Amino acid sequence: MSAILRRARQLLPLVVFLAAGLGIAQTASATQVTDVLGRKVEMDHAPQRIVLGEGRLFFALALLDRDNPFQRVVGWQNDMRLLDPHTYEVYAKRYPQVAKLPLIGQASEQSVSAEQILALKPDLAIFSIAGEGPTQHSPVADLLEQAGIPVLFIDFRVHPIENTRVSLQALGTLLGREQQAQQYLSFYDSHLKRVTDALAGLEPSQRPKVFLELLAGVWQAPGHTTGKSGLGSVVEAVGGHNIAADVVPGALGDVSVEYVLKADPDVYIATGNRAPGVLLGAGVSADSARQSLAKITARPEFAPLRPIREGQAHGLWHDFYNSPFNILAIEAMARWIHPERFKDLDPQATMGQINRMLEVGLDGHYWIDAQ
């Protein structure tokens, strides 16, 4: 971070110069929205040159600029190509310009170049409040705003259920895509209500214990997980008890194998999107997904777990943690955690409904059962 701060100070003269030419006019016709940080973001025109502070934020654009989610993107990070290559390949094949998009960084906040962003002359930057790109504490955002470039913070990963609505509403308004945003959010709310209504009156003793292992087999050690936010909060929302939430205070952390074995969870869920972990996502077949899950559950550390031995092990596409498509993770996890309450819930049918809103649908396996 100190390197970023040093670079920001070096760029201040450039920022002062650009501010006069790139400043956003404050007019009576300006559109103003409130982002997930409570910041007011105002523009006097629909943005045509967008920089994505994290590549995977394009999932939101896929719901709004439906004919081509990259039509306004002039730069992004390289995280999707590096961390979810299957999805990248699908979109790069459909939209060849994806492979030529200028990179503002790789897969870390420290790799982001404020100078490169400024050189692209964007009229809007879209950042996430946490993750691999510039976040709410990054000086990059301050630098861009000093140059007159609005920065909109969205969030699908820290408070996914709450902020999916705020993020899409704000983005849809700025992009002039209010109708598309509202269509998806009405759909989202109706599916979410079906889940929450079925869990009304659930007692703490009725919450199965869940161990959610993130990037199992890819992370350097077993036991990488999430606490009270992110997918951990989804576990709670669908009527489970996330065992890691008792000891991991933040969004991410690691628990020991001994802790998991002693906690004796009822359900095991592994997230993944690439080898050598659970292979899920665009273009992935059921056989490939199930075989990769079998390798993960055969690891000696967690093979003794009761849910793995009894067939209550499941795989979930990792990128649901940072996507407005998280309603599919909500429905899949609800079925795994409370099969008796959600035996008629069909996330596959829900995915089909989402695909009718997309130019390029979610084509592949995004969740899998051990049996």
Phi, psi and omega per residue, in radians:
M1 nan -0.608 3.131
S2 -1.082 -0.608 3.091
A3 -1.111 -0.686 3.115
I4 -1.133 -0.746 3.131
L5 -1.085 -0.733 3.117
R6 -1.076 -0.752 -3.130
R7 -1.152 -0.641 3.131
A8 -1.074 -0.731 3.136
R9 -1.135 -0.636 3.135
Q10 -1.154 -0.517 -3.073
L11 -1.553 -0.084 -3.076
L12 -0.967 -0.745 3.104
P13 -1.042 -0.674 3.109
L14 -1.137 -0.685 3.137
V15 -1.089 -0.785 3.129
V16 -1.027 -0.712 3.137
F17 -1.143 -0.763 -3.075
L18 -1.272 -0.473 -3.049
A19 -1.006 -0.673 -3.110
A20 -1.174 -0.666 -3.067
G21 -1.507 -0.468 -3.041
L22 -1.906 0.059 -3.088
G23 -1.050 2.532 -3.125
I24 -1.531 2.190 -3.112
A25 -1.216 2.471 3.088
Q26 -1.722 1.745 -3.088
T27 -2.101 2.944 -3.124
A28 -1.142 -0.427 -3.108
S29 -1.627 0.133 -3.097
A30 -1.135 2.556 3.071
T31 -1.734 2.252 -3.129
Q32 -2.129 2.367 3.083
V33 -2.286 2.894 3.056
T34 -1.977 2.170 -3.110
D35 -1.522 -3.040 -3.018
V36 -1.230 -0.241 3.073
L37 -1.637 0.049 -3.115
G38 1.415 0.180 -3.142
R39 -1.444 2.503 3.038
K40 -1.508 2.214 3.121
V41 -2.114 2.175 -3.040
E42 -2.193 2.402 3.075
M43 -2.414 2.562 3.112
D44 -1.730 0.134 3.092
H45 -2.767 2.744 3.067
A46 -1.220 2.262 -3.064
P47 -1.115 2.473 3.112
Q48 -2.092 -0.174 -3.139
R49 -2.312 1.700 -3.024
I50 -1.892 2.404 2.980
V51 -1.925 2.278 3.106
L52 -1.716 2.092 3.138
G53 -1.218 -0.230 3.015
E54 -2.581 2.252 -3.015
G55 -0.996 -0.641 -3.058
R56 -1.262 -0.083 3.025
L57 -1.197 -0.158 3.139
F58 -1.143 -0.320 3.106
F59 -0.982 -0.635 3.100
A60 -1.147 -0.705 3.122
L61 -1.153 -0.516 3.127
A62 -1.103 -0.477 3.115
L63 -1.489 -0.274 -3.036
L64 -1.904 -1.023 3.013
D65 -1.555 1.330 -2.873
R66 -1.241 -0.563 -3.116
D67 -1.248 -0.509 3.094
N68 -2.812 1.726 -3.084
P69 -1.149 -0.163 -3.118
F70 -1.829 0.101 -3.016
Q71 -1.113 -0.440 3.136
R72 -1.889 -0.061 -3.043
V73 -1.441 2.147 3.130
V74 -1.933 -0.074 3.103
G75 -3.032 2.628 3.127
W76 -2.778 3.022 3.039
Q77 -1.451 2.952 -3.050
N78 -1.688 0.258 -3.004
D79 -1.144 -0.649 -3.096
M80 -1.168 -0.729 3.121
R81 -1.101 -0.643 -3.085
L82 -1.444 -0.629 -2.961
L83 -1.873 -0.308 3.060
D84 -2.489 1.202 -3.017
P85 -1.086 -0.516 -3.131
H86 -1.144 -0.797 3.100
T87 -1.119 -0.743 3.120
Y88 -0.987 -0.807 -3.076
E89 -1.107 -0.679 3.138
V90 -1.092 -0.813 -3.102
Y91 -1.304 -0.590 3.112
A92 -1.161 -0.562 3.101
K93 -1.225 -0.693 -3.116
R94 -1.338 -0.625 -3.115
Y95 -2.181 1.581 -3.053
P96 -0.991 -0.414 -3.123
Q97 -1.169 -0.281 3.134
V98 -1.017 -0.745 -3.105
A99 -1.161 -0.318 -3.093
K100 -1.803 -0.003 -3.114
L101 -1.105 2.298 3.091
P102 -1.065 2.492 -3.137
L103 -1.710 2.344 3.057
I104 -1.720 -0.095 -3.135
G105 3.052 -3.132 -3.111
Q106 -1.749 -1.818 -3.109
A107 -2.296 0.635 3.076
S108 -2.649 2.660 3.113
E109 -1.075 -0.634 -3.105
Q110 -1.143 -0.392 -3.098
S111 -1.462 -0.149 -3.049
V112 -1.294 2.351 3.134
S113 -1.833 1.952 3.071
A114 -1.115 -0.624 3.136
E115 -1.097 -0.705 3.124
Q116 -1.148 -0.689 3.111
I117 -1.076 -0.828 -3.137
L118 -1.058 -0.653 -3.120
A119 -1.148 -0.428 3.140
L120 -1.390 -0.166 3.118
K121 0.909 0.942 3.124
P122 -1.277 2.729 2.983
D123 -1.861 0.027 3.011
L124 -2.787 2.377 2.993
A125 -1.991 2.342 3.125
I126 -1.977 2.032 -3.126
F127 -2.078 2.753 3.019
S128 -1.743 2.695 -3.107
I129 -1.321 -0.216 3.099
A130 -2.732 2.684 3.077
G131 2.366 -2.644 -3.041
E132 -1.496 -0.162 -3.113
G133 -1.939 -2.965 3.081
P134 -1.026 2.337 -3.084
T135 -2.024 -3.004 -3.065
Q136 -1.087 -0.347 -3.128
H137 -1.785 0.107 -3.073
S138 -1.413 2.359 3.056
P139 -1.176 -0.255 3.129
V140 -1.065 -0.732 3.134
A141 -1.091 -0.754 3.120
D142 -1.083 -0.718 -3.121
L143 -1.089 -0.758 -3.133
L144 -1.156 -0.714 -3.124
E145 -1.179 -0.570 3.058
Q146 -1.140 -0.450 3.097
A147 -1.539 0.079 3.111
G148 1.465 0.291 3.137
I149 -1.763 1.979 3.139
P150 -1.092 2.510 3.098
V151 -2.131 2.146 3.107
L152 -1.870 2.141 3.077
F153 -1.655 2.207 3.060
I154 -2.126 2.989 -3.054
D155 -2.745 2.143 2.973
F156 -2.126 0.012 -2.971
R157 -2.004 -0.586 -3.100
V158 -1.469 -0.913 3.069
H159 -2.180 1.281 -2.920
P160 -1.053 -0.745 -3.068
I161 -1.258 -0.826 -3.128
E162 -1.156 -0.779 -2.979
N163 -1.557 -0.151 3.006
T164 -1.052 -0.749 3.122
R165 -1.137 -0.886 -3.098
V166 -1.050 -0.743 -3.078
S167 -1.137 -0.850 -3.085
L168 -1.240 -0.594 3.087
Q169 -1.104 -0.828 -3.121
A170 -1.128 -0.807 -3.099
L171 -1.170 -0.720 3.123
G172 -1.078 -0.674 3.126
T173 -1.168 -0.821 -3.124
L174 -1.112 -0.642 -3.087
L175 -1.471 -0.045 -3.062
G176 1.229 0.542 -3.123
R177 -2.141 0.744 -3.116
E178 -1.064 -0.698 -3.102
Q179 -1.098 -0.783 3.136
Q180 -1.138 -0.715 3.130
A181 -1.103 -0.780 -3.106
Q182 -1.194 -0.616 3.095
Q183 -1.037 -0.818 -3.123
Y184 -1.201 -0.705 -3.090
L185 -1.195 -0.593 3.056
S186 -1.129 -0.735 3.069
F187 -1.085 -0.801 -3.133
Y188 -1.043 -0.844 -3.087
D189 -1.108 -0.677 -3.126
S190 -1.168 -0.662 3.118
H191 -1.272 -0.646 3.097
L192 -1.143 -0.705 -3.126
K193 -1.101 -0.639 3.111
R194 -1.037 -0.684 3.132
V195 -1.253 -0.859 -3.075
T196 -1.159 -0.625 3.110
D197 -1.110 -0.666 -3.120
A198 -1.218 -0.311 -3.105
L199 -1.801 0.104 -3.122
A200 -1.050 2.326 3.119
G201 1.392 0.177 -3.137
L202 -1.140 2.225 3.126
E203 -1.480 2.663 3.101
P204 -0.938 -0.625 -3.121
S205 -1.224 -0.233 -3.133
Q206 -1.662 0.096 -3.133
R207 -1.620 1.932 3.073
P208 -1.081 2.577 3.110
K209 -1.431 2.321 -3.037
V210 -2.181 2.331 2.971
F211 -1.941 2.052 -3.129
L212 -1.887 1.922 -3.128
E213 -1.786 2.065 -3.086
L214 -1.479 2.353 3.098
L215 0.870 0.766 3.127
A216 -0.981 2.278 -3.135
G217 1.527 -0.334 3.086
V218 -1.729 -0.740 3.105
W219 -1.093 2.630 -2.994
Q220 -1.114 -0.396 3.141
A221 -2.498 2.613 3.103
P222 -1.183 2.595 3.079
G223 1.837 0.142 3.083
H224 -1.264 2.287 -2.973
T225 -2.685 -2.975 -3.109
T226 -2.287 2.609 -3.073
G227 -1.683 -2.000 -2.995
K228 -1.556 -0.104 3.129
S229 -2.121 -2.987 3.130
G230 1.036 -2.498 3.129
L231 -1.137 -0.369 3.047
G232 -1.083 -0.666 3.099
S233 -1.236 -0.484 3.079
V234 -1.182 -0.689 3.078
V235 -0.962 -0.798 3.133
E236 -1.165 -0.691 -3.090
A237 -1.135 -0.498 -3.127
V238 -1.739 0.334 2.974
G239 1.556 0.341 3.074
G240 -1.887 2.998 3.014
H241 -2.036 1.963 3.135
N242 -1.313 1.936 -3.041
I243 -1.136 -0.439 -3.139
A244 -1.295 -0.414 -3.119
A245 -1.086 -0.360 3.137
D246 -1.295 -0.363 -3.052
V247 -2.281 -0.217 3.120
V248 -1.892 1.836 -3.039
P249 -1.304 -0.510 -3.059
G250 -1.724 -2.872 -3.105
A251 -1.208 -0.681 -3.058
L252 -2.280 2.685 3.093
G253 -3.131 -3.085 -3.140
D254 -2.250 2.430 3.051
V255 -2.042 2.695 -3.110
S256 -1.372 2.727 3.070
V257 -1.036 -0.693 -3.124
E258 -1.083 -0.702 3.140
Y259 -1.091 -0.770 -3.115
V260 -1.130 -0.785 -3.137
L261 -1.076 -0.706 3.135
K262 -1.211 -0.615 3.140
A263 -1.186 -0.428 3.067
D264 0.911 1.119 -3.113
P265 -1.159 2.748 3.104
D266 -1.548 -0.472 -3.075
V267 -2.327 2.391 3.065
Y268 -2.045 2.257 3.100
I269 -2.259 2.207 3.084
A270 -1.944 2.285 3.057
T271 -1.686 2.657 3.119
G272 -2.998 2.867 3.067
N273 -2.617 -0.001 -3.091
R274 -2.817 2.817 3.070
A275 -1.242 2.639 0.079
P276 -1.534 0.333 3.121
G277 -1.617 -2.717 3.122
V278 -1.287 2.167 -3.073
L279 -1.596 1.899 -3.130
L280 -2.503 2.734 3.077
G281 2.159 -2.776 -3.041
A282 -1.025 2.264 3.040
G283 1.322 0.084 -3.085
V284 -1.587 2.298 3.134
S285 -1.449 2.836 3.120
A286 -1.078 -0.717 -3.122
D287 -1.110 -0.777 3.137
S288 -1.104 -0.733 -3.136
A289 -1.114 -0.807 -3.089
R290 -1.193 -0.673 3.111
Q291 -1.123 -0.677 3.127
S292 -1.200 -0.652 3.082
L293 -1.131 -0.681 3.123
A294 -1.060 -0.662 3.114
K295 -1.162 -0.667 -3.137
I296 -1.183 -0.762 -3.107
T297 -1.297 -0.228 3.101
A298 -1.502 -0.095 3.108
R299 -1.021 2.378 -3.039
P300 -1.077 -0.461 -3.087
E301 -1.102 -0.792 -3.028
F302 -1.954 -0.016 3.105
A303 -0.959 -0.581 3.133
P304 -1.279 -0.160 -3.107
L305 -1.009 2.374 -3.119
R306 -0.987 -0.820 -3.129
P307 -1.116 -0.531 3.092
I308 -1.252 -0.741 3.120
R309 -1.156 -0.553 -3.057
E310 -1.724 0.136 3.063
G311 1.459 0.248 3.102
Q312 -1.714 0.774 3.113
A313 -1.953 2.460 -3.038
H314 -2.491 2.730 3.065
G315 -2.052 2.481 -3.099
L316 -2.337 2.350 3.100
W317 -0.970 2.175 -3.025
H318 -1.091 -0.604 -3.009
D319 -1.301 -0.035 2.972
F320 -1.066 -0.408 -3.102
Y321 -1.178 -0.237 -3.038
N322 -2.427 0.787 -3.012
S323 -2.620 2.516 3.039
P324 -1.175 -0.164 3.073
F325 -1.399 0.205 -3.088
N326 -1.083 -0.221 3.077
I327 -1.073 -0.489 3.091
L328 -1.215 -0.671 3.056
A329 -1.147 -0.681 3.120
I330 -1.041 -0.817 -3.101
E331 -1.225 -0.738 3.136
A332 -1.092 -0.784 -3.131
M333 -1.189 -0.604 3.086
A334 -1.059 -0.733 3.127
R335 -1.145 -0.690 -3.122
W336 -1.226 -0.659 -3.028
I337 -1.475 -0.618 3.130
H338 -2.302 1.188 -3.087
P339 -1.050 -0.516 -3.118
E340 -1.244 -0.529 3.140
R341 -1.509 -0.390 -3.016
F342 -2.173 0.594 -3.112
K343 -1.159 -0.390 3.128
D344 -1.702 0.003 3.127
L345 -1.334 2.309 -3.045
D346 -2.240 1.526 3.133
P347 -1.080 -0.441 3.102
Q348 -1.135 -0.718 3.085
A349 -1.163 -0.641 3.098
T350 -1.095 -0.722 3.100
M351 -1.087 -0.660 3.089
G352 -1.074 -0.668 3.098
Q353 -1.167 -0.704 3.093
I354 -1.114 -0.710 -3.102
N355 -1.072 -0.481 3.107
R356 -1.241 -0.232 3.073
M357 -1.649 -0.077 -3.017
L358 -2.018 2.542 3.025
E359 -1.243 -0.728 3.045
V360 -2.007 1.911 -3.052
G361 -1.362 2.972 3.051
L362 -1.378 1.691 -3.023
D363 -1.968 1.783 -3.104
G364 2.704 -2.933 3.097
H365 -1.868 2.144 -3.052
Y366 -1.933 -0.086 3.005
W367 -2.709 2.737 -3.073
I368 -2.694 2.577 3.060
D369 -1.814 2.616 3.113
A370 -1.111 -0.575 3.139
Q371 -2.105 nan nan
